[in-house]
Amino acid sequence: MSVLVYHSWWRTLKLLFLVGYGLLALLSLNGSDSSAIEEAELLFIEGSVDASIELLESLDLKTHPQALLMLASIYCNSEEWQKLNRLVKDMEDIPYLKDLSYYFSGRIALAKNRLGSARRAFEKAAKERPSGTQFIQGHIYFYQALCFQKLKQMDQASDAYEKALENNFTAESIEEILQLAQLHTLFADAQTTINYLNSYPESLLKEDAQIGALLGRAYLNKDLHFLAIKSFSESLALEPEQPSILALRANAYRISRNYTSALVDIQKAIDLAPKLIELNYVLGLIHFEMGELEGANSAFQLIFPYMQEDSNFLLLSAQLAYTVEDLSFAKKTLSRYLQLQEEVAHINAHYLSLLLKENALKDTITKPQSLDWVFFENYVNERNSADYILSNTRSASLTFFMAQVAKANEDSLTEKRLLETTLERAEKNTPEYLCASWQLKVLEN
């Protein structure tokens, strides 16, 4: 397999592997004079593919099934679907090539996106399996999995994928390597994809931009951010204008706290695909972690229509909007959050609903059974002092929202003290830390 990667003519070798080591072996007992076949194979190996095809086409394919099968394989892998279709009709008349005729019919139909026809053909190919044909069986199930995937029949796709592996399917081209890696991504874990792609020489990454993209996504799923950046960079070196990969690398840079590089990548992604409003989510996160809360709020407003099922985003947006005094957006995002979290809401949502003085919001959720919540209500109603509460809790979230009460009461000294306490208690890059840091700078200025 490594030969396929080390040489630029791997596509030609792919046909040789498919024909020479798999399908033709099935016909060893049925071949007649093989000298012409051997000559065609030699021409093929030497790179004289046209001459090989010409020789094969000159034979009586009905009496030379090996030649018929080799030519069909070449046409299939060079995507000469019209020529292949003519050969499939000849195969249908040969009983022991029945499964292969269905297989090639399925490949033709799949290439033309006739998914129903492809599905039926692959099912027939699997049922017609003669003895000793594990090689082609793996290919049948592999392409069946791809067909089911396109049909969005994911349970069937997963089953066919497992059967392809059980029948020792081996990818023999960059295209099949990519397709199998994508199936690993869907039906296995990220480590499986990483191990699979890393089983090939590193030079494989230079063959196709999608290889680096797939590997980068797998690394990102494993929280291996620097390796993800490396793989995404290799993909972008081949195809620089990939908005989705630029956004993924930007996110990896963000997680690694290289905000300068992250901002460059996400801005380029947005410039390339301005209609992909979702890219602004990464932009918002970068601005947020850089302490640019107004920029983050603006970005989150743009993507709000696309993120209304993401409770984490909604709560973060509500807290951010409240901090920058965008009360309209804070109410909108909090309201949507509470619709999703009807039974159990985060305590920050309770703090916000009380601060926003929205009775409609407050009445939709049950109060939390929490001492911090009791302290907060007591602080709002002036039943407990800040000193008393600080001596009885270590919650950074509570002190941040108490600071909002002090701000509303125009008590800047207490507000500053509570924000400083929040910074001492909160972990860096948490919403409380970032919002308190930004608010403290505004207060000091």
N, C-alpha and C positions, 0 to 999 in steps of 0.2 A: 504493500500500500504506500509506503513512503516514496517509491519510485514515482508515483503519480504526482507527488508534490514537488520533488526535486527538479523536475524537468518541465519545460514550457509546453511540451506536447502531451500533457497528461490526458487530454480529451481523447486523443488517438489511442493511448494505452488503455483508457477506460473501456473502449470497445473491444480491445484485445482481451482484456481480463474477462469481460462479460462473455465473449464468444469462446475464447480459448480455454478458459478454466471452468466454465459453468455449463452453458447451454449445449455446446457441441458434444460434451462428454456424454450427454444423454443419448446421443445417436450413434455411439461407437459401434453398436451391434447392427445398425441399419445402413451404414455407409457402404457405398460400392467403391469405385475407383477414387481414391483420395488424393491422387497426385495433383490434380487441378486445384483442389481445396488447399493442399499444402503450399502450392505456389501462390495462391491468393493470400494465404496467411503471411507468407514471407514478404510479399509486396506490401502488405498491410503494416508489418513490423518495421519495414524499411521506410515507411512514411509515404509510399506510393498508393495512397488510398484510392485515388481515381482509377489507377490501373487495376487495383484489386477488385474494385466494384465492376469494372469493365469485364474482367475475366469471369467473375461470378455470374454476371448477367448473360454471358455467352453460353453458359451451361443450360442443359435442360433441367430446370429446377424441380420439376415433378419427379425426376428419377435421381436427383441429387439433393435429398433433404438437408444434408449438411450445408450445402451451398445456399439453399433457400433460407435456412436459419441464420447463417452468418450474414447474409445480405440483409435480412430483416432486422438483425441486431444493429448493423451499421446504420440503416435508414432510421431506426428508432432513436438511436443516440445522436444522430445528426439532425433529428427532427424533420426528416423528409416524410411527412405523414401521408401524402398522396401516394408516393411510391410504396410506402409500407402497406398501405391499405390494399394495393393490388396483390402483394405477396400474402397477406392474411387470407385472402380468398383461396389461394393455393394450399395454404396450411390446413384449411378447414376440411380438405379432402383426404388428409392423412390422419388416421385415427390417433396415432401416438403423439401428434402435435396439437391435439385438441386444446389442451390447457394453455399452450403457448399462443394459439390463435386468439383465445379469449384474452390472454394477457396483453398481447400487442393491440388488440381491439380496444382494450381498456386504456392503454397508453394514448392511443389516437384520440379517443373520446375525451380523456382528461386534458390533453393538450388543447383541445378545442372548447374546453369548458362545458362539455355536454356531460354534466355530472351524473345524471340519472343513468345514462347509457354506460358510463365508466363504472359506476357502482355495480350494475348488473353483470358487466363483463368480468370484473375482478371476482365477484362471487362465483360465477361459473368456472373461472380459472382455478379457484381454490377447490371447488368440488370435483373437478376433473383430474385432480393431481394423480399422475401415474407414480409408480414406485421409484424411489431413489432420486427424486427431484427436489431435494431440500434447497438447493441453490435458487432455483426459480421460485420456489414457494416463498422464500424470504422476500423476494422482490414483489411477488403478488401482494402479500400482506402489507408491505411497505407502501406501495402505491395505493392500495385500498385505504390505508390510514390517511394518506394525503387527500384522497377523494372524500372520505367521511369528514375530514377537517373542513374542507371547503363547503361541504353541505351543512356544517355546524352541528353534525351528529357526533358529539364529543365522546359519548360513552362507546359508541362503535369504533370511533377513531382510536381510542385508548386500547380497546381490545385488539384491533388489527396491529397496532404498534407493538404490543406485547408479543403477539404471534410472530411478527417480523423478526424480533430479537430472538425468540425461541428457535426460529429457523435460521439463525446465524446470518441475518441480513448484514452485508458489509457495503458501505458507501464506496463508490468507485469514481466519483467525480466531485469537483467543488460543489456543484449543484446539489448532489445527493448528500454530501457532508453537511451543507447548510440545512437541507430539509430535515435530515435526521437530528441535527442539533436543535432545530425548532421544535421537533416532536419531543425531544428530551426536555426542553424548556416547559412544554405544556404538561407532560405526563410523568416527569421525574423531578428530582430536586436540582437546585442550581449546581451542586457539586458534581452531579452526573454530567451536566453540560460542560463544566470546567475540565473534568477528567477526560472527557471524550475529545474535546477540541485540542487539549494539550497533549494528546497521544500522537498528534501529527507534528512534524517539524515546524519551528517558529516561522519559517519562510512561507508557510501556508497563509499566514495573515496578510501577506502581500498579494495574494491571488484575488481576493474579493473583499470589498469593504464590509460586507455583511458578517464575515467571520469575526472581525474585531468587535463589531457591534453586538453580536450575540454573546461573545466572551465577556465583553464589558458589562452587559446587563447581568450576566450570571455572577460576576465578581461583585457588582453593586448589591445584588440580593444577599450575598454573603458578607456584606459590610467590609469588603476588601477594596477600599476606596482608591488607593493609589494604583493598584493593579487595574481597577476599572478605568481610571484615567488613562493609563498606558494603552489599554486595548481600544478605548474610544479614540485616542489620538492616532493609533495605527489605522483605524477605519477612516477617520477624517483626512488622513494624509492621502488616501486613495480617492475619496469623494468628499471634498471640503464642504459642500453645500448640503448638509443633512441636518435640517432643523431639529429633528427628534434626538439625534445623537449629540448635537451641540447642547441641547437642553439637559440631556442625561449627564454629559460631562460637566456642565455648569453645576448641576446638583451635587455631583461627586466633589467638585472643587468647593462648593458651599459647605458640605459636611466636613471637609478637610480644613475649613476656615481659610481657604485661599480665595477671598472674596473678590479681589481684583480680577483674577482669571475667570471666576464664575460670572462676574458681571459682563465681561467681554463676550463670553460664549453665549449667554442668554440674550444679550442685545443683538448679536449677529443672528441667532435663531429667529428672533422676532422680526428682524429686518427681512429675512428670507421668507418667512411665512407669517405675515401680519394677520392673516385670517384665523390662525390657530391661537385663539384668545387664551386657551389653556396654558400656553407657555408663560403667561403672566403669573401663574402660581409660583413657579421657581423664581421669577423676578421679585415677586413679593416677599418670598422667604429670604432671599439674599438681602434685599433692602432692610428687612426686619432685623436680621442678625447683624447687619452693619450699623444698626441704630438709627436708620433713616425711616422712621415710623410713618411719616406722611407719604413717602413713596410706596411703602409697603401697603398702606391703606388704599391708595389709588389703584395699585395692581390688583388687590383683593376685590375691589368693587367691580373690576372688569370681569373677573372670573366667577363672581357669585352665582350667575345663572347656571353655570356648569358644575357647581360644587354643592348643590342643595341637598345632596344625600350624604355628605361627609360631615359628620358631627364634630370631628376634631377641628376641621377648617372653620366651621361656623362659630364655634366657641372662641377660637383664637381670633377670628375676625371681629367678633363682638367686643372682646377685651381690648384689642388694638384700636378699634374705632372709638371706643369710649375714652381711651387714654388720649387720643388726639382730638377729642371733643367733637367727633363726627357722630352725634347722638342719633341721627336718623338711621345711619347705616348700622349702628350698634343695636338699635331696636329691631331692625329688619332681620339681622343675622341671628340675634338671640331668639326672636320669635320662631324662626325656622328651626333653630336648634331644639327648642322646647317641644316643637311638634314631633321631632324624631325621638326625643328622649322623654316620652310621656310618663314613665314610671320612675326612673332613676336618673337624675340630672347631676352633673358635676357641681360641687359647692360653689365654684366661681360663677356659674349661671345664676345661682341663688343670690350671690352678692350683687351681681349686675342687675338682676330684676328689681331688687330693692333700691339700688342707687338710681335706676332709671325711672322709678316711681310709676311703673306701668302696672296698674291693678290687674289688667287683663292678663299680663304675663304672670304675675304673682299667683293669681288664682288657678292657673293651669297645672301647677306642680305642688307636690307635698313638701313641706319644709323638711330639711335634713335633720336627722337625729344626731347632732354633732355639737360638742362643747364650743368649737370655734364659731359655729353659726349662732349659738346663744350669746357668745361674747360680741359678735358683730352686731346683732340686733340691740344688745344692751349699749354698745358704743354709739350706734345711730340715735338711740333714744336717750343718750346721756345718763344711763344708769350705771355704767362702769367707766372708769377713767382709762386713758391709754396706758398709764403706768401699771395699773392693776392687771390689765389684759396682757401686756408684754411680759409680766412676771409669771404668767400662768399658761403661756403658749409659745411654741417655737415655729408656728406656721408663717412662712413667707407670703403665702397667698393672702392670709388674713391681714397682715400688716400692710400689704400693698393696697387692699381695698379700704382699709381704715384710713390710709393716706388720701383716698379719694373723698372720704367724708370730711377730713380736715381741710382739703382743698375747697370743697363746696362751702365750708364754714369760714373760708378765708383765713384759716389759722396756718400761715405758712411755716411757722417754726415747728409745729407738730407734724405738718405734712412732710417737711424736710427730715425730721427725726425718723418718722415711720418709713420713708423711702430708703433712708440709709440703713435702717434695721432690715428692710427687705433685701437689700444688696448683701448684707452680712449673712442672711439665712438662706437665700436662694442659690441654687446652682446656676453657674453661668450658662447663658444661651437659653434659659427657660423664659417663657413669656413674662413671668413676674420680674425676673432680673432685667430683661431688656426694656420692658415698659417703665420700670422704676428708674433705671439708668437714664433713659431719655427724659422722663419727667423731672428728674432731679437737675439735669442740665438746663432744662427750660426754666426751672425755678431759680436756679443760681444766676441765670442770665437776666 
